[in-house]
């Protein structure tokens, strides 16, 4: 998705969700989800901008984190992703599937420090690794 798409979504007062990306089929199957689309709601998108100090143009990091990051099954109905981009910035994203297994939502997204990235990799070493980073 493009920056202009994010700006239009955030400026709109229409209810609804925004599709961030499509999940790998294997990850959707792990969640037993009937869809591969990952969504975000407007209040959480605004929280990412304000609380986590993101710029709108940085929101594309969400998609990259989910599509390319290390994927770990850390909780029931959840998958957490860790990603380092080419600028050596680190991100963490978590998604969860609804109880009906028909929608997948982003529930966590923020920048993390390199030390936290390494610490989380050690802490989660005993959790199922669903995908190596791409």
GUTIFI-988351 format. One record per residue: z, y negated, x negated of N, C-alpha, C in turn. Coordinates in Angstrom, 1 decimal, always signed. Last residue first. Layout:
# residues N
+--------+--------+--------+--------+--------+--------+--------+--------+--------+
|    n_w |    n_v |    n_u |   ca_w |   ca_v |   ca_u |    c_w |    c_v |    c_u |
+--------+--------+--------+--------+--------+--------+--------+--------+--------+
|      Z |      Y |      X |      Z |      Y |      X |      Z |      Y |      X |
...
+--------+--------+--------+--------+--------+--------+--------+--------+--------+
This chain:
# residues 134
+--------+--------+--------+--------+--------+--------+--------+--------+--------+
|    n_w |    n_v |    n_u |   ca_w |   ca_v |   ca_u |    c_w |    c_v |    c_u |
+--------+--------+--------+--------+--------+--------+--------+--------+--------+
|   +5.8 |  +13.1 |  -12.9 |   +4.4 |  +13.2 |  -13.2 |   +4.1 |  +12.0 |  -14.2 |
|   +8.8 |  +15.1 |  -13.2 |   +8.1 |  +13.8 |  -13.1 |   +6.7 |  +13.9 |  -13.5 |
|   +8.9 |  +18.3 |  -11.5 |   +9.1 |  +17.5 |  -12.7 |   +8.4 |  +16.1 |  -12.5 |
|  +10.4 |  +19.1 |   -8.5 |   +9.2 |  +18.7 |   -9.2 |   +9.6 |  +18.0 |  -10.4 |
|  +12.8 |  +20.2 |   -7.7 |  +11.7 |  +20.5 |   -6.9 |  +10.4 |  +20.1 |   -7.5 |
|  +15.6 |  +21.7 |   -8.9 |  +14.5 |  +20.8 |   -9.3 |  +13.3 |  +21.2 |   -8.5 |
|  +18.7 |  +22.1 |   -7.5 |  +17.4 |  +22.6 |   -7.5 |  +16.4 |  +21.5 |   -7.9 |
|  +21.4 |  +21.2 |   -9.8 |  +20.8 |  +21.1 |   -8.5 |  +19.3 |  +21.6 |   -8.6 |
|  +22.4 |  +21.1 |  -12.3 |  +22.6 |  +22.3 |  -11.6 |  +22.0 |  +22.3 |  -10.2 |
|  +21.8 |  +18.5 |  -13.1 |  +21.1 |  +19.6 |  -13.8 |  +21.3 |  +20.9 |  -13.1 |
|  +23.0 |  +16.2 |  -12.3 |  +22.2 |  +16.9 |  -11.3 |  +21.5 |  +18.1 |  -11.9 |
|  +24.1 |  +15.1 |  -14.6 |  +25.0 |  +15.5 |  -13.4 |  +24.2 |  +16.4 |  -12.4 |
|  +21.8 |  +14.6 |  -16.2 |  +22.8 |  +15.6 |  -16.6 |  +23.7 |  +16.1 |  -15.4 |
|  +20.6 |  +12.6 |  -14.6 |  +19.9 |  +13.9 |  -15.0 |  +20.8 |  +15.0 |  -15.4 |
|  +22.6 |  +10.7 |  -14.6 |  +22.2 |  +11.4 |  -13.4 |  +21.5 |  +12.6 |  -13.6 |
|  +22.5 |   +9.9 |  -17.3 |  +23.7 |  +10.5 |  -16.8 |  +23.4 |  +11.2 |  -15.5 |
|  +19.9 |   +8.8 |  -17.5 |  +20.2 |  +10.0 |  -18.3 |  +21.5 |  +10.7 |  -17.7 |
|  +20.2 |   +6.7 |  -15.6 |  +19.1 |   +7.7 |  -15.4 |  +19.5 |   +8.9 |  -16.2 |
|  +22.2 |   +5.2 |  -16.9 |  +22.5 |   +5.8 |  -15.6 |  +21.4 |   +6.9 |  -15.3 |
|  +20.8 |   +4.3 |  -19.1 |  +22.0 |   +5.2 |  -19.3 |  +22.3 |   +5.9 |  -18.0 |
|  +18.8 |   +2.7 |  -17.9 |  +18.4 |   +3.9 |  -18.6 |  +19.6 |   +4.8 |  -18.8 |
|  +19.8 |   +1.6 |  -14.6 |  +19.7 |   +1.4 |  -16.0 |  +19.4 |   +2.7 |  -16.7 |
|  +17.8 |   +1.4 |  -11.6 |  +19.0 |   +1.9 |  -12.4 |  +18.8 |   +1.6 |  -13.9 |
|  +16.9 |   -0.1 |   -8.5 |  +16.7 |   +0.0 |  -10.0 |  +18.0 |   +0.6 |  -10.6 |
|  +16.7 |   +1.7 |   -5.4 |  +17.2 |   +0.6 |   -6.3 |  +16.8 |   +0.9 |   -7.7 |
|  +17.0 |   +3.1 |   -2.3 |  +16.0 |   +2.7 |   -3.3 |  +16.6 |   +1.6 |   -4.1 |
|  +17.6 |   +5.4 |   +0.3 |  +18.1 |   +4.7 |   -0.9 |  +17.0 |   +4.3 |   -1.8 |
|  +16.2 |   +6.4 |   +2.4 |  +17.6 |   +6.0 |   +2.7 |  +18.2 |   +5.3 |   +1.5 |
|  +13.1 |   +6.7 |   +4.0 |  +13.8 |   +6.3 |   +2.8 |  +15.2 |   +5.8 |   +3.1 |
|  +12.6 |   +9.5 |   +6.3 |  +12.9 |   +8.1 |   +6.0 |  +13.5 |   +7.9 |   +4.6 |
|  +10.6 |  +11.4 |   +8.2 |  +11.2 |  +11.3 |   +6.9 |  +11.4 |   +9.8 |   +6.6 |
|  +10.6 |  +13.3 |  +11.3 |  +10.4 |  +12.0 |  +10.6 |  +11.2 |  +12.1 |   +9.2 |
|  +11.2 |  +15.8 |  +12.4 |   +9.9 |  +15.2 |  +12.7 |   +9.6 |  +13.9 |  +12.0 |
|  +13.6 |  +17.1 |  +12.4 |  +12.7 |  +17.5 |  +11.4 |  +11.3 |  +16.9 |  +11.6 |
|  +15.7 |  +16.3 |  +13.9 |  +14.6 |  +16.9 |  +14.6 |  +13.5 |  +17.4 |  +13.7 |
|  +17.2 |  +15.0 |  +12.0 |  +17.7 |  +16.2 |  +12.6 |  +16.6 |  +17.0 |  +13.3 |
|  +14.9 |  +13.6 |   +9.5 |  +15.8 |  +13.5 |  +10.7 |  +16.2 |  +14.9 |  +11.2 |
|  +15.2 |  +13.8 |   +6.0 |  +14.5 |  +14.2 |   +7.2 |  +15.5 |  +14.0 |   +8.4 |
|  +15.4 |  +11.3 |   +3.5 |  +16.0 |  +12.3 |   +4.3 |  +15.1 |  +12.6 |   +5.5 |
|  +15.2 |  +10.2 |   +0.0 |  +14.7 |  +10.3 |   +1.4 |  +15.5 |  +11.4 |   +2.1 |
|  +16.0 |   +7.9 |   -2.5 |  +16.3 |   +9.1 |   -1.8 |  +15.7 |   +9.1 |   -0.4 |
|  +15.3 |   +6.8 |   -5.8 |  +15.0 |   +6.7 |   -4.4 |  +15.4 |   +8.0 |   -3.7 |
|  +15.6 |   +4.8 |   -8.6 |  +16.2 |   +5.9 |   -7.9 |  +15.8 |   +5.7 |   -6.4 |
|  +14.1 |   +3.8 |  -11.7 |  +14.3 |   +3.7 |  -10.3 |  +14.9 |   +5.0 |   -9.7 |
|  +13.6 |   +1.8 |  -14.6 |  +14.1 |   +3.0 |  -14.0 |  +14.4 |   +2.8 |  -12.5 |
|  +11.1 |   +0.6 |  -16.7 |  +12.1 |   +0.3 |  -15.7 |  +12.4 |   +1.6 |  -15.0 |
|   +9.0 |   +0.7 |  -18.6 |  +10.4 |   +1.2 |  -18.9 |  +11.5 |   +0.8 |  -18.0 |
|   +6.6 |   +0.1 |  -17.7 |   +7.4 |   -1.0 |  -18.3 |   +8.8 |   -0.6 |  -18.6 |
|   +5.8 |   +2.4 |  -16.5 |   +5.2 |   +2.1 |  -17.8 |   +5.9 |   +0.9 |  -18.5 |
|   +8.9 |   +3.8 |  -15.0 |   +7.5 |   +3.3 |  -15.0 |   +7.0 |   +2.9 |  -16.4 |
|  +10.6 |   +6.6 |  -14.2 |  +10.5 |   +5.5 |  -15.2 |   +9.1 |   +5.1 |  -15.2 |
|  +12.6 |   +7.9 |  -11.5 |  +11.3 |   +7.5 |  -12.1 |  +11.4 |   +6.4 |  -13.1 |
|  +13.9 |  +10.3 |   -9.3 |  +14.1 |   +9.4 |  -10.4 |  +12.8 |   +9.1 |  -11.2 |
|  +14.7 |  +11.1 |   -6.0 |  +13.7 |  +10.9 |   -7.0 |  +14.2 |  +10.0 |   -8.1 |
|  +16.1 |  +13.5 |   -3.8 |  +16.3 |  +12.3 |   -4.6 |  +15.3 |  +12.3 |   -5.7 |
|  +16.1 |  +14.6 |   -0.5 |  +15.5 |  +14.7 |   -1.8 |  +15.7 |  +13.4 |   -2.5 |
|  +17.9 |  +16.2 |   +2.2 |  +17.7 |  +15.1 |   +1.3 |  +16.9 |  +15.5 |   +0.1 |
|  +18.9 |  +18.4 |   +3.6 |  +17.9 |  +17.5 |   +4.2 |  +17.6 |  +16.3 |   +3.4 |
|  +21.8 |  +18.5 |   +1.6 |  +21.1 |  +19.1 |   +2.7 |  +20.2 |  +18.1 |   +3.4 |
|  +21.2 |  +17.2 |   -1.7 |  +22.0 |  +17.3 |   -0.5 |  +21.1 |  +18.0 |   +0.5 |
|  +19.3 |  +17.3 |   -3.8 |  +20.8 |  +17.0 |   -4.1 |  +21.7 |  +17.2 |   -2.9 |
|  +16.7 |  +18.3 |   -5.2 |  +17.3 |  +18.6 |   -3.9 |  +18.8 |  +18.5 |   -4.1 |
|  +14.7 |  +16.0 |   -7.0 |  +15.8 |  +17.0 |   -7.0 |  +16.4 |  +17.1 |   -5.6 |
|  +11.9 |  +15.1 |   -8.8 |  +12.4 |  +15.3 |   -7.4 |  +13.5 |  +16.4 |   -7.5 |
|  +10.8 |  +12.5 |  -10.8 |  +11.5 |  +13.8 |  -10.8 |  +12.1 |  +14.0 |   -9.4 |
|   +8.0 |  +10.6 |   -9.4 |   +9.4 |  +10.8 |  -10.0 |   +9.8 |  +12.3 |  -10.0 |
|   +5.7 |  +10.1 |   -8.0 |   +5.6 |  +10.5 |   -9.4 |   +7.0 |  +10.9 |  -10.0 |
|   +6.2 |   +9.4 |   -5.3 |   +5.0 |  +10.2 |   -5.7 |   +5.0 |  +10.8 |   -7.1 |
|   +8.5 |   +7.9 |   -5.4 |   +8.4 |   +9.1 |   -4.6 |   +7.3 |  +10.0 |   -5.0 |
|   +7.8 |   +5.9 |   -7.2 |   +9.0 |   +6.7 |   -7.5 |   +8.9 |   +8.0 |   -6.7 |
|   +5.6 |   +4.7 |   -6.0 |   +5.4 |   +5.4 |   -7.3 |   +6.6 |   +6.3 |   -7.6 |
|   +6.8 |   +3.6 |   -3.7 |   +5.7 |   +4.6 |   -3.6 |   +5.6 |   +5.4 |   -4.9 |
|   +8.5 |   +1.7 |   -5.0 |   +9.0 |   +2.7 |   -4.1 |   +8.0 |   +3.9 |   -4.0 |
|   +6.9 |   -0.1 |   -6.3 |   +7.6 |   +0.9 |   -7.1 |   +8.2 |   +2.0 |   -6.2 |
|   +6.1 |   -1.9 |   -4.4 |   +5.2 |   -0.7 |   -4.7 |   +5.8 |   +0.3 |   -5.6 |
|   +7.9 |   -3.9 |   -4.6 |   +8.1 |   -2.9 |   -3.6 |   +7.2 |   -1.7 |   -3.7 |
|   +7.2 |   -6.0 |   -6.2 |   +7.9 |   -4.9 |   -6.8 |   +8.1 |   -3.7 |   -5.8 |
|   +6.4 |   -8.1 |   -4.6 |   +5.4 |   -7.4 |   -5.4 |   +5.9 |   -6.2 |   -6.1 |
|   +8.8 |   -9.0 |   -3.5 |   +7.9 |   -8.3 |   -2.7 |   +6.9 |   -7.5 |   -3.5 |
|  +11.5 |   -8.4 |   -5.8 |  +10.4 |   -9.2 |   -5.3 |   +9.5 |   -8.4 |   -4.5 |
|  +14.9 |   -7.4 |   -5.5 |  +13.5 |   -7.1 |   -5.7 |  +12.6 |   -8.2 |   -5.2 |
|  +17.8 |   -7.4 |   -5.3 |  +17.0 |   -8.4 |   -6.1 |  +15.6 |   -8.0 |   -6.4 |
|  +19.3 |   -5.9 |   -3.7 |  +18.9 |   -5.3 |   -5.0 |  +18.0 |   -6.2 |   -5.8 |
|  +19.7 |   -7.6 |   -1.5 |  +20.8 |   -7.0 |   -2.2 |  +20.4 |   -6.5 |   -3.6 |
|  +16.9 |   -8.4 |   -0.8 |  +18.1 |   -9.3 |   -1.0 |  +19.2 |   -8.8 |   -1.9 |
|  +15.2 |   -6.2 |   -0.8 |  +14.8 |   -7.5 |   -1.4 |  +16.0 |   -8.4 |   -1.7 |
|  +16.7 |   -4.3 |   +0.5 |  +16.2 |   -4.0 |   -0.9 |  +15.8 |   -5.3 |   -1.6 |
|  +16.9 |   -5.5 |   +3.0 |  +18.1 |   -5.3 |   +2.1 |  +17.7 |   -5.0 |   +0.7 |
|  +14.3 |   -5.3 |   +3.9 |  +14.9 |   -6.7 |   +3.6 |  +16.1 |   -6.5 |   +2.8 |
|  +14.2 |   -2.6 |   +4.3 |  +13.2 |   -3.2 |   +3.3 |  +13.8 |   -4.6 |   +2.9 |
|  +16.1 |   -2.2 |   +6.2 |  +16.4 |   -1.7 |   +4.9 |  +15.4 |   -2.3 |   +3.9 |
|  +14.9 |   -3.6 |   +8.4 |  +16.2 |   -4.0 |   +7.9 |  +16.5 |   -3.5 |   +6.5 |
|  +12.4 |   -2.1 |   +8.7 |  +12.4 |   -3.5 |   +8.3 |  +13.8 |   -3.9 |   +7.7 |
|  +12.4 |   +1.3 |   +7.4 |  +12.6 |   +0.3 |   +8.5 |  +12.7 |   -1.1 |   +7.9 |
|  +10.0 |   +3.5 |   +6.1 |  +11.1 |   +2.6 |   +5.9 |  +11.2 |   +1.7 |   +7.1 |
|   +8.8 |   +6.9 |   +5.8 |   +8.9 |   +5.6 |   +6.4 |  +10.1 |   +4.8 |   +5.9 |
|   +6.4 |   +9.3 |   +4.8 |   +7.7 |   +8.7 |   +4.5 |   +7.8 |   +7.3 |   +5.0 |
|   +4.7 |  +12.0 |   +6.1 |   +4.8 |  +10.6 |   +6.0 |   +6.2 |  +10.1 |   +5.8 |
|   +4.5 |  +14.6 |   +6.6 |   +4.6 |  +14.3 |   +5.2 |   +4.8 |  +12.8 |   +5.0 |
|   +6.1 |  +16.6 |   +9.2 |   +5.3 |  +15.5 |   +8.7 |   +5.4 |  +15.3 |   +7.2 |
|   +8.0 |  +18.4 |   +9.8 |   +6.7 |  +18.6 |  +10.4 |   +5.7 |  +17.5 |  +10.1 |
|  +10.1 |  +19.7 |   +7.2 |   +9.6 |  +18.5 |   +8.0 |   +8.3 |  +18.9 |   +8.6 |
|  +11.6 |  +21.2 |   +5.5 |  +11.2 |  +21.8 |   +6.8 |  +10.7 |  +20.7 |   +7.7 |
|  +11.9 |  +20.3 |   +3.0 |  +12.7 |  +19.6 |   +4.0 |  +12.5 |  +20.2 |   +5.4 |
|  +10.0 |  +21.9 |   +1.7 |  +11.4 |  +22.1 |   +1.4 |  +12.3 |  +21.4 |   +2.4 |
|   +7.7 |  +20.7 |   +2.9 |   +8.1 |  +22.1 |   +3.3 |   +9.6 |  +22.4 |   +2.9 |
|   +7.7 |  +18.3 |   +1.5 |   +7.9 |  +18.3 |   +3.0 |   +8.3 |  +19.7 |   +3.5 |
|   +7.2 |  +19.4 |   -1.0 |   +8.5 |  +18.7 |   -0.7 |   +8.7 |  +18.6 |   +0.7 |
|   +4.7 |  +20.4 |   -0.7 |   +5.8 |  +21.3 |   -1.1 |   +7.1 |  +20.7 |   -0.8 |
|   +3.1 |  +18.2 |   +0.0 |   +3.3 |  +19.2 |   +1.0 |   +4.5 |  +20.1 |   +0.6 |
|   +4.4 |  +15.0 |   -1.0 |   +3.7 |  +16.3 |   -1.4 |   +4.0 |  +17.3 |   -0.4 |
|   +4.3 |  +12.4 |   +1.4 |   +5.1 |  +13.3 |   +0.5 |   +4.2 |  +14.5 |   +0.1 |
|   +2.7 |   +9.3 |   +1.5 |   +2.7 |  +10.7 |   +2.0 |   +3.4 |  +11.6 |   +1.0 |
|   +4.4 |   +6.2 |   +2.0 |   +3.5 |   +7.1 |   +1.3 |   +3.6 |   +8.4 |   +2.0 |
|   +5.5 |   +4.3 |   +3.8 |   +5.5 |   +4.0 |   +2.3 |   +4.4 |   +4.9 |   +1.6 |
|   +5.0 |   +2.9 |   +6.8 |   +4.7 |   +4.1 |   +6.1 |   +4.6 |   +3.8 |   +4.6 |
|   +7.4 |   +1.3 |   +8.7 |   +6.3 |   +1.1 |   +7.7 |   +6.2 |   +2.4 |   +6.9 |
|   +8.3 |   +1.1 |  +12.2 |   +8.5 |   +1.5 |  +10.8 |   +7.3 |   +1.3 |  +10.0 |
|   +9.3 |   -1.3 |  +14.7 |   +8.5 |   -0.2 |  +14.1 |   +8.9 |   +0.1 |  +12.7 |
|   +8.8 |   -4.3 |  +16.5 |   +9.6 |   -3.2 |  +16.1 |   +8.7 |   -2.1 |  +15.4 |
|   +7.7 |   -7.4 |  +15.1 |   +7.4 |   -6.3 |  +15.9 |   +8.3 |   -5.1 |  +15.5 |
|   +7.8 |   -9.6 |  +13.6 |   +9.0 |   -9.3 |  +14.4 |   +8.8 |   -8.2 |  +15.3 |
|   +6.6 |   -9.8 |  +10.2 |   +6.4 |   -9.4 |  +11.6 |   +7.8 |   -9.3 |  +12.3 |
|   +7.1 |  -10.0 |   +7.5 |   +7.0 |  -11.2 |   +8.3 |   +6.9 |  -11.0 |   +9.8 |
|   +6.9 |   -7.4 |   +6.6 |   +8.2 |   -8.1 |   +6.5 |   +8.2 |   -9.4 |   +7.4 |
|   +4.2 |   -6.9 |   +7.0 |   +5.2 |   -6.1 |   +7.7 |   +6.6 |   -6.8 |   +7.7 |
|   +3.0 |   -8.8 |   +5.3 |   +2.7 |   -8.8 |   +6.8 |   +3.8 |   -8.0 |   +7.5 |
|   +4.0 |   -7.9 |   +2.8 |   +4.3 |   -9.3 |   +3.3 |   +4.1 |   -9.4 |   +4.9 |
|   +2.9 |   -5.3 |   +2.6 |   +4.4 |   -5.6 |   +2.6 |   +4.7 |   -6.9 |   +3.3 |
|   +0.2 |   -6.0 |   +2.5 |   +0.7 |   -5.2 |   +3.6 |   +2.2 |   -5.3 |   +3.8 |
|   +0.1 |   -7.5 |   +0.2 |   -0.2 |   -8.2 |   +1.4 |   +0.3 |   -7.3 |   +2.6 |
|   +0.5 |   -5.4 |   -1.7 |   +1.5 |   -6.5 |   -1.5 |   +1.3 |   -7.2 |   -0.2 |
|   -0.5 |   -2.3 |   -0.3 |   -0.7 |   -3.5 |   -1.1 |   +0.4 |   -4.5 |   -0.8 |
|   +0.0 |   +1.2 |   -0.8 |   +0.0 |   +0.0 |   +0.0 |   +0.0 |   -1.2 |   -0.9 |
+--------+--------+--------+--------+--------+--------+--------+--------+--------+
